[in-house]
Amino acid sequence: MKSFRDSFHELQSVKSLTVTSLLLALSVALGFYQVQLTDFIRISFSYLPHELASMFFGPVVGGIFGGAMDILKYLVNPTGAFFPGFTISAIVNGLIYGVVLYKKPLHPVRVLAANGLSSIIVSLGLNTYWLTVLYGNGFMAILPARVTQQLVMFPITSVLFFLVAKVLLKANVMDLVRGKSAS
């Protein structure tokens, strides 16, 4: 697939790696500011840099970013035992955003599609399963609370991501990263 090949080539650019590293540091820093409502529900905005990296640099970089982000966040601020399932979820999330948004026009429907796929596949599917493995609760026992969380957070995360991405694109951030002159 062309987007995977193009994204792989992003790994050869020092500027792309530098911006990705800065986004990774920002994601870790934002991870310190989260609200843990229950064992199963946590609200954080550290997802924004991950999704931006996936949009700007594609699914390969987004997947690698997700895995590195999850491990680095744990090393910097460990909460509980490390569980590789959440690392897999972060990788899948980067792949989703990268496939849906990389080198495509930013449009609210596309952002909603990426966020919707991420919510269903990663948050409600994989992460709920990982929580059942960790805590021993039944999948269907914790799913309603997680669905409620996603219903509340979906419009917030979608709008916030769209607005931040739109501002960065309007400021020609990617043209500056790629060495093109800003017009």
C-alpha positions in Angstrom: 0.0 0.0 0.0 1.4 3.4 -1.0 0.6 5.1 2.3 2.6 2.5 4.2 5.6 2.9 1.8 5.5 6.7 1.9 5.2 6.6 5.7 8.2 4.2 5.9 10.2 6.8 3.9 9.3 9.4 6.5 11.6 7.5 8.9 14.5 8.6 6.7 13.9 12.3 7.2 15.7 13.9 10.0 13.1 16.7 10.1 10.3 14.2 10.3 12.0 12.3 13.1 12.7 15.5 15.0 9.1 16.7 14.8 7.9 13.2 15.8 10.3 13.2 18.8 8.9 16.6 19.9 5.3 15.3 19.6 6.4 12.2 21.6 7.7 14.4 24.4 4.6 16.5 24.3 2.4 13.3 24.5 4.4 12.2 27.6 4.1 15.6 29.2 0.3 15.7 28.6 0.1 12.2 30.1 0.8 13.8 33.5 -2.4 15.7 33.3 -5.2 13.1 33.3 -8.2 12.4 35.3 -8.7 8.8 36.5 -12.5 8.5 37.1 -12.6 4.8 37.8 -10.3 1.8 37.3 -11.7 1.6 33.8 -12.2 5.2 32.8 -9.5 7.8 32.4 -9.6 11.1 30.6 -6.4 12.5 29.0 -5.4 14.7 26.1 -2.1 12.9 25.4 -3.8 11.3 22.4 -3.5 14.6 20.4 0.3 14.4 19.5 0.0 10.7 18.6 -2.9 11.4 16.2 -1.1 14.4 14.7 2.1 12.3 14.2 0.0 9.7 12.5 -1.7 12.2 10.3 1.5 14.0 9.3 3.8 11.1 8.9 1.5 8.1 8.2 0.6 4.7 9.5 4.2 3.3 9.9 5.4 6.3 11.9 2.1 6.4 13.8 2.4 2.8 14.8 6.0 3.1 15.9 5.1 6.4 17.7 2.2 4.6 19.5 4.4 1.8 20.7 7.2 4.1 21.8 4.8 6.5 23.5 3.2 3.8 25.5 6.5 2.4 26.7 8.0 5.8 27.4 5.0 7.0 29.3 5.2 3.9 31.5 8.9 4.4 32.1 8.5 8.1 33.0 5.3 7.7 35.1 4.6 4.1 36.0 1.0 3.5 37.1 0.5 -0.2 38.0 2.2 -3.0 36.2 3.3 -2.7 32.6 0.9 -4.5 30.2 2.0 -5.0 26.6 -1.7 -5.2 25.4 -2.0 -1.4 25.7 1.2 -1.0 23.7 -0.5 -3.1 20.9 -3.6 -0.8 21.2 -1.4 2.3 20.8 0.2 0.8 17.7 -3.2 0.0 16.2 -4.5 3.5 17.0 -1.5 5.0 15.1 -2.1 2.7 12.2 -5.8 3.7 12.0 -5.2 7.4 12.1 -2.3 7.1 9.6 -4.4 5.1 7.1 -7.4 7.4 7.4 -5.7 10.8 7.5 -2.1 10.6 6.0 -1.7 12.7 2.8 -5.4 13.3 2.6 -7.3 16.5 2.9 -8.4 17.4 6.4 -12.2 17.1 6.5 -14.5 16.7 9.5 -16.0 13.5 8.1 -12.5 11.9 7.8 -11.6 13.0 11.4 -14.9 11.5 12.6 -14.2 8.3 10.7 -10.7 8.0 12.2 -11.9 8.8 15.7 -14.9 6.4 15.3 -12.7 3.5 14.1 -10.3 4.2 16.9 -13.1 4.3 19.5 -14.7 1.1 18.3 -11.6 -1.0 17.5 -9.2 0.3 20.2 -11.1 1.8 23.1 -14.2 -0.4 23.1 -12.6 -3.5 21.7 -9.0 -4.0 22.5 -8.7 -1.8 25.6 -11.8 -3.3 27.2 -10.5 -6.7 26.5 -7.1 -5.8 28.0 -8.9 -4.5 31.1 -10.8 -7.8 31.5 -7.5 -9.7 31.3 -5.9 -7.4 33.9 -8.7 -7.1 36.4 -10.6 -10.3 35.8 -13.9 -8.5 35.2 -16.3 -9.7 32.5 -16.1 -7.9 29.2 -19.8 -7.1 29.2 -19.6 -6.0 32.8 -17.3 -3.1 32.1 -18.4 -2.4 28.5 -21.4 -0.1 29.4 -19.2 2.3 31.4 -16.7 2.4 28.6 -19.4 3.0 26.0 -20.6 5.9 28.0 -17.1 7.3 28.2 -16.7 7.1 24.5 -20.1 8.7 23.8 -19.1 11.6 26.0 -15.5 11.9 24.7 -16.1 11.2 21.0 -17.3 14.7 20.1 -14.8 16.4 22.4 -11.8 14.5 21.0 -13.0 14.8 17.4 -13.6 18.6 17.5 -10.4 19.2 19.5 -8.3 17.2 17.1 -9.9 18.8 14.0 -9.3 22.3 15.3 -5.7 21.7 16.3 -4.9 19.9 13.0 -6.6 22.7 11.0 -4.6 25.4 12.8 -1.3 23.5 12.2 -2.1 23.0 8.5 -3.1 26.6 8.1 0.2 27.6 9.6 1.9 25.5 7.0 3.7 23.5 9.7 4.2 20.5 7.4 5.6 22.6 4.6 8.2 24.0 7.0 9.0 20.4 8.2 9.5 19.3 4.6 11.7 22.3 3.8 9.2 24.1 1.5 8.9 27.8 1.8 5.7 29.0 3.6 3.7 31.2 1.2 
